[in-house]
Amino acid sequence: MPMNADEIERLIKDALPDARIELKDLRGDGDHYQAHVVSSAFTGRTRVQQHQMVYAALQGRVGGVLHALALTTSAQTE
């Protein structure tokens, strides 16, 4: 069963409360998403570490319930 965008955003926000999330369903099937996540929690972390934080927030769903996630991240600069 596909994951809906609200659930993805909720999981990320639970782990990264200040996150700004832009989420797009690439195929309209709930299985292939593109996400851009901005959070102050990423400050001082490598891109790989930032992505690991988002994947951890999704609690193992990537590659399973959530088939594919094209992810970009950045630290909040404000």
C-alpha positions as CSV (number, residue, x, y, z in Angstrom):
1,M,0.0,0.0,0.0
2,P,1.4,3.4,-1.0
3,M,2.3,6.2,1.5
4,N,0.4,9.5,1.4
5,A,2.3,12.8,1.5
6,D,0.7,13.8,4.9
7,E,2.2,10.7,6.6
8,I,5.7,11.4,5.1
9,E,5.5,15.0,6.3
10,R,4.3,14.0,9.7
11,L,7.2,11.5,10.2
12,I,9.8,14.1,9.1
13,K,8.3,16.8,11.3
14,D,8.2,14.5,14.3
15,A,11.9,14.0,14.0
16,L,12.8,17.5,12.7
17,P,10.2,19.9,14.1
18,D,11.5,23.0,12.4
19,A,11.7,21.3,9.0
20,R,10.4,23.0,5.9
21,I,9.3,20.3,3.5
22,E,8.5,20.5,-0.2
23,L,7.1,17.2,-1.3
24,K,6.0,16.1,-4.8
25,D,4.4,12.8,-5.8
26,L,6.3,12.2,-9.0
27,R,4.0,9.7,-10.6
28,G,0.7,10.2,-8.8
29,D,0.9,6.7,-7.4
30,G,2.0,7.4,-3.8
31,D,5.2,5.3,-4.3
32,H,7.6,7.8,-5.9
33,Y,8.2,11.1,-4.2
34,Q,10.6,13.9,-4.5
35,A,11.4,15.8,-1.3
36,H,13.4,18.9,-0.3
37,V,13.9,19.2,3.4
38,V,15.4,22.3,5.1
39,S,16.2,22.2,8.8
40,S,18.5,23.9,11.3
41,A,19.3,20.3,12.6
42,F,21.3,19.9,9.4
43,T,23.8,22.6,10.3
44,G,27.3,21.3,10.4
45,R,26.4,17.9,9.0
46,T,27.4,16.4,5.7
47,R,24.9,15.9,3.0
48,V,25.0,12.1,3.7
49,Q,24.3,12.7,7.4
50,Q,21.4,15.0,6.5
51,H,19.9,12.3,4.3
52,Q,20.5,9.7,7.0
53,M,18.5,11.9,9.4
54,V,15.5,12.0,7.0
55,Y,15.7,8.3,6.3
56,A,15.8,7.6,10.0
57,A,12.7,9.8,10.5
58,L,10.9,7.7,7.9
59,Q,11.5,4.7,10.2
60,G,12.5,2.1,7.5
61,R,9.7,2.8,5.1
62,V,11.9,3.9,2.2
63,G,12.3,0.9,-0.1
64,G,9.2,-0.7,1.3
65,V,5.9,1.1,1.7
66,L,7.6,4.2,0.2
67,H,9.2,2.7,-2.9
68,A,11.4,5.6,-4.0
69,L,12.4,9.0,-2.5
70,A,14.5,11.5,-4.5
71,L,15.8,13.6,-1.6
72,T,17.6,16.9,-1.4
73,T,18.4,18.6,2.0
74,S,19.9,21.8,3.2
75,A,20.6,23.6,6.4
76,Q,18.4,26.5,7.4
77,T,20.3,29.7,6.9
78,E,17.9,32.2,8.5
